[in-house]
Amino acid sequence: MFVADAAAVIAEVVRHRSRGLLNLASGRSESFRRVAELVAGAFPREIEIAGSPRQFPITHRRFDVSAMRQAFPDLAATPLEEGLEAAHAEVAEVG
């Protein structure tokens, strides 16, 4: 989940004085490989992504975000690509 999205949910929880449990998550499961490829693609030079043999079967952790979506239907998760682009731009700006 993009940190700005998490902050927006937290701000709404505080503003509404909400109670209960919410899973703060985008609702999408992404592989480490896909995230690594997107991060590597943000840089001008080629970055090698080395894999390693799997020791265990692939598991996808899915978080139930229905309570968060029901409580705050107007808040939408930033797509992974946009969040990574924004984070990369911010880091590049800071140096």
C-alpha positions in Angstrom: 0.0 0.0 0.0 1.3 3.4 -0.9 2.1 5.3 2.3 0.0 8.4 1.2 -3.0 6.1 0.9 -2.4 4.6 4.4 -2.1 8.2 5.8 -5.4 9.1 4.1 -7.2 6.2 5.7 -5.7 7.0 9.1 -6.7 10.6 8.7 -10.3 9.5 7.9 -10.3 7.2 10.9 -9.3 10.0 13.2 -11.7 12.5 11.6 -14.6 10.1 12.0 -13.4 8.8 15.4 -13.9 5.3 14.0 -13.6 2.2 16.1 -12.8 -1.3 15.2 -10.2 -3.1 13.1 -9.2 -2.3 9.5 -6.7 -4.0 7.3 -4.6 -1.2 5.7 -3.8 -2.8 2.3 -4.4 -2.2 -1.3 -6.4 -5.4 -1.8 -4.0 -6.7 -4.5 -1.3 -9.2 -4.1 1.9 -8.6 -6.0 4.9 -10.8 -6.5 8.4 -9.7 -5.3 9.6 -10.3 -8.9 7.0 -7.9 -10.4 7.8 -5.2 -7.8 11.6 -5.7 -8.5 11.0 -5.4 -12.2 9.0 -2.2 -11.8 11.6 -0.7 -9.5 14.4 -1.6 -11.8 12.5 -0.1 -14.7 12.5 3.3 -13.0 16.3 3.6 -13.5 18.0 4.5 -16.7 20.6 1.7 -16.6 19.9 -1.9 -16.7 19.6 -3.6 -13.3 19.9 -7.4 -13.1 17.3 -9.2 -11.1 18.6 -12.5 -9.8 16.2 -15.1 -8.8 16.8 -18.1 -6.5 15.3 -21.5 -6.4 12.0 -21.8 -4.5 12.2 -23.8 -1.3 8.5 -23.5 -0.6 5.4 -23.2 -2.9 4.2 -19.7 -3.8 1.7 -18.3 -1.4 -0.2 -15.1 -1.9 -1.3 -13.2 1.1 -4.6 -11.6 0.6 -5.9 -9.2 3.2 -9.6 -8.6 3.6 -10.1 -4.9 2.9 -13.9 -5.0 2.7 -14.3 -3.1 6.1 -11.9 -0.4 4.9 -13.7 0.0 1.6 -17.1 0.0 3.3 -16.1 2.6 5.8 -14.3 4.8 3.3 -15.7 4.1 -0.2 -14.3 7.3 -1.7 -10.7 6.4 -0.9 -9.0 4.4 -3.7 -5.7 2.7 -3.6 -2.9 4.2 -5.7 -1.9 1.7 -8.4 1.5 0.1 -7.7 3.1 1.6 -10.8 2.0 5.1 -9.8 3.1 4.7 -6.2 6.5 3.5 -7.3 6.9 6.4 -9.8 5.9 8.9 -7.1 8.3 7.4 -4.5 11.1 7.3 -7.1 10.5 10.9 -8.1 10.6 12.0 -4.4 13.8 10.2 -3.7 15.4 11.6 -6.9 14.3 15.1 -5.8 15.8 14.7 -2.3 19.0 13.2 -3.7 
